[in-house]
Amino acid sequence: MKIIYYINQFFGNIGGEEAANQPPVIKEGAVGPAGGLENMLEGKGEVVATIICGDSYFAENQSEAKDKILKEISKYKADIFVAGPAFNAGRYGIACGSICQAVQEKLKIPALTAMYPENPGVDPYRKEVYILKTGDSAASMRKALPKMAEFIPRLLSDEEIGFPEEEGYIPQGRRVNIFSDKSGAVRAVDMLMKKMKGEEFDTELPMPVFTHVEPVPGIILDEATIAVITTGGIVPWGNPDSLKASNADRFLIYNIEDIDDLKEGEYQTVHGGYDPVYANEDPDRILPLDVLKELESEKVFNKLYNEYFVTVGNTTAVSNARKFGEDIAERLLNDGVDGVILTST
Amino acid sequence: MVKYIEKAGIPAVHICAITNISETVGANRIVPAVAIPHPTGNPELSKEEEYILRKNLIKKALEALETDINGQTLFKGVRV
């Protein structure tokens, strides 16, 4: 089988950080770790060319780099494309994932890379590209290359690739239906019985672990500025800023200085995860602006912050929610907000 | 979001219907809402009664903000 191999400027022996802006060059045969991999294949495969590209060059010129590389590779009629291993090097990992994805898509040949599970190159590409797990530094090169050498012929054969735990690649987030000899109900009760008896059991779905934060002391309401936020997707009629109905990638901010009430036909919900009828009839049922304005005028608290923040809580990624929280908090801290009311649907 | 706003030093109260999700994720101040599609409303009530209910809910939320707490606390007591 013919292999094309991608490595960065360091593994290509061009240089370290000072050579990170190296544009892609293609060399005949195997360079650096590609040579090691080729040896391990014991004649079953040949690295016909190695692409060496600077990590910063790739990061800063992704489309040009990909175009150049794809053009060079297509001259070779390779069977498979291999990149890395990138270990925990972030730019390198992103480059490996990105070029593998592009090769698979444009040249229709399988691609394989390898990196440490926390490498930033994992998340964006693991669904489409097989990424073998490695240690966090080049010290584990001796373990990484044999894994890659072993996996390559399997990728090219008709054999089914098994589950990540067995095969050593990073989970791709796929759900695969398998048959079991026991129904889900029986398996669940068996698990519960073990749990109640204090016996060990294997969960079929690991639950995420959430951290807790120290509660902040209570505030003095009559001096306080309060801000209101909702994840219920309340936006001005027509959704002028195109807030998405699910998988929110941002939050929006709207001024409420001069309104006392959210009215039917002026505001609406765009949240795709609950029945919108009641919210659209009266958006105060989600973002309680009317009573907040009244409580402000009654001086129950000092001031209502002049803007509200909105996102859609429907299948929002926890990492995004965290980012929204942090970004909103920064703005509120700058503007002297003392307390927040957040409504969710 | 509530958790990370609180982490930055601003007390935040979460009004939501499924309070145990909020508890699991880690909000410290939680007020049970009326229902998922209308957390601060109740379409079964008259407009006037609904307004009073909403005001009571927000007053409870404000009470949560002014209360010192030791850990996660549910602020119940508003008749929805």
Interface residues (C-beta under 8 A of the other chain):
Chain A: F210 T211 H212 V213 P215 V216 P217 G218 I219 I220 L221 A224 I226 I229 T231 G232 Y274 D275 P276 V277 Y278 A279 E281 D282 D284 R285 I286 L287 P288 D290 V291 L292 E294 L295 V300 F301 T311 A321 R322 F324 G325 E326 I328 A329 E330 L332 L333 V337 D338 G339 V340 I341 L342 T343 S344 T345
Chain B: M1 V2 K3 Y4 I5 E6 K7 A8 G9 I10 P11 A12 V13 H14 I15 C16 A17 S22 T24 V25 G26 N28 R29 A33 I36 P37 H38 P39 T40 G41 P43 E50 Y51 R54 K55 L57 I58 K59 A61 L62 L65 E66 T67 D68 I69 N70 G71 Q72 T73
